[in-house]
Amino acid sequence: MTDRLAGDSGAAIHDAVREAYAERVVDGGSCCGSADPVSVAEQMGYSKEDIDAVGDGANLGLGCGAPLAMAAVSEGETVLDLGSGAGFDALISWRAVGPTGRVIGVDMTPEMIAKARENAERVGADNVEFREGLIEALPVEDESVDVVISNCVINLSPDKSTVFKEAYRVLRPGGRLAVSDIVLTKPLPPIVAKNLAAYVGCIAGAALMDDYLAMMRDAGFDEEPRVEMKSAFEVLGGDDPMVKAALDAIGGCCSGDAQPTASSTDCCSPAPQQPASSGCCGDDVPAGTSVADVAEEELDLSEAVNSIFSAQIVVTKR
Ligand SMILES: C[S@@+](CC[C@H](N)C(=O)[O-])C[C@H]1O[C@@H](n2cnc3c(N)ncnc32)[C@H](O)[C@@H]1O
């Protein structure tokens, strides 16, 4: 299963992800995101000028690449940002499209939408709007967009095929989709793949690269994508809390240090629709098992970590 925690529980996944990212806006909690957003953004390919121009409030350090670096956005174009967060890429797009262009950000987390609107108002970006909605059911008209971008979001979707179909639907013919995302070169060990902390931390929901590209092709995008892949750690820095928090949470939850409840949706929550007693480790991993225990028995964590990549992909609607 590409979308490991999903099954029939797409809505539960959305709820868990929404709650985690709402928390991120309110108290800067450490789900998917980096410790030093400015230096990480520079490392990913953003210019200092862009970072400074949009201000701190928009860059929450939640991206895993720089989709705009490959999107070649021009003045006057309409850009749509899937999972726009606090508006970082949307506001940088706004600088590229100028007063004759238009930018739309879509995000399902109301707190993110409110923060993004505040950030747009602060810099006077009146041709940028943020719409609350799902990237699996975009609140955007058919063939109305020149460029769709997305930064570290599609891995969080329980229905990635539909996201790509939606991106295809809203693009004008000849339009392009530029994505930065976490992808895998081999399946994750079950202890990681079934962990909700790792899911909201942008790891457990990541698809295999081949599956990811196949879903793009099936949606109708061209057969020859432009692709760049780097180790997620090279891009984000070895100390990035995105992966660290996820792996720590696996140890914490599974060792019994944390006692998540079925209603809890922080980084240490049980997977949606699992009984509370199954903890966050899923059915295959008994509660009380720590990462260290698993590592001793069967898990080469470094091998798992080395299969996690940050991919930059650009495809075109024929
Ligand atoms: C890792 S953050 C990335 C935010 C932003 N792209 C950035 O780089 O700063 C993921 C964002 O995607 C949003 N999100 C996740 N899944 C979504 C979905 N299925 N539909 C809409 N928004 C979603 C979350 O609310 C969150 O704001």
PDBQT file of the ligand as one rigid body, heavy atoms in Angstrom, charges set to zero:
ROOT
HETATM    1  C1  LIG A 401       4.856  20.245   5.758  1.00  0.00    +0.000 C 
HETATM    2  S1  LIG A 401       3.718  21.547   5.679  1.00  0.00    +0.000 S 
HETATM    3  C2  LIG A 401       4.315  22.434   4.263  1.00  0.00    +0.000 C 
HETATM    4  C3  LIG A 401       3.795  23.845   4.190  1.00  0.00    +0.000 C 
HETATM    5  C4  LIG A 401       4.345  24.683   3.058  1.00  0.00    +0.000 C 
HETATM    6  N1  LIG A 401       4.202  24.032   1.768  1.00  0.00    +0.000 N 
HETATM    7  C5  LIG A 401       5.774  25.051   3.308  1.00  0.00    +0.000 C 
HETATM    8  O1  LIG A 401       6.657  24.582   2.593  1.00  0.00    +0.000 OA
HETATM    9  O2  LIG A 401       6.002  25.843   4.235  1.00  0.00    +0.000 OA
HETATM   10  C6  LIG A 401       2.275  20.732   5.075  1.00  0.00    +0.000 C 
HETATM   11  C7  LIG A 401       1.093  21.642   4.871  1.00  0.00    +0.000 C 
HETATM   12  O3  LIG A 401       0.174  20.960   4.026  1.00  0.00    +0.000 OA
HETATM   13  C8  LIG A 401      -1.120  21.030   4.555  1.00  0.00    +0.000 C 
HETATM   14  N2  LIG A 401      -1.805  19.793   4.131  1.00  0.00    +0.000 N 
HETATM   15  C9  LIG A 401      -1.431  18.527   4.395  1.00  0.00    +0.000 A 
HETATM   16  N3  LIG A 401      -2.250  17.645   3.799  1.00  0.00    +0.000 NA
HETATM   17  C10 LIG A 401      -3.175  18.390   3.132  1.00  0.00    +0.000 A 
HETATM   18  C11 LIG A 401      -4.307  18.056   2.329  1.00  0.00    +0.000 A 
HETATM   19  N4  LIG A 401      -4.626  16.780   2.089  1.00  0.00    +0.000 N 
HETATM   20  N5  LIG A 401      -5.046  19.067   1.801  1.00  0.00    +0.000 NA
HETATM   21  C12 LIG A 401      -4.710  20.361   2.050  1.00  0.00    +0.000 A 
HETATM   22  N6  LIG A 401      -3.665  20.736   2.812  1.00  0.00    +0.000 NA
HETATM   23  C13 LIG A 401      -2.889  19.771   3.342  1.00  0.00    +0.000 A 
HETATM   24  C14 LIG A 401      -0.931  21.165   6.046  1.00  0.00    +0.000 C 
HETATM   25  O4  LIG A 401      -2.029  21.797   6.651  1.00  0.00    +0.000 OA
HETATM   26  C15 LIG A 401       0.331  22.004   6.119  1.00  0.00    +0.000 C 
HETATM   27  O5  LIG A 401       0.050  23.376   6.125  1.00  0.00    +0.000 OA
ENDROOT
TORSDOF 0
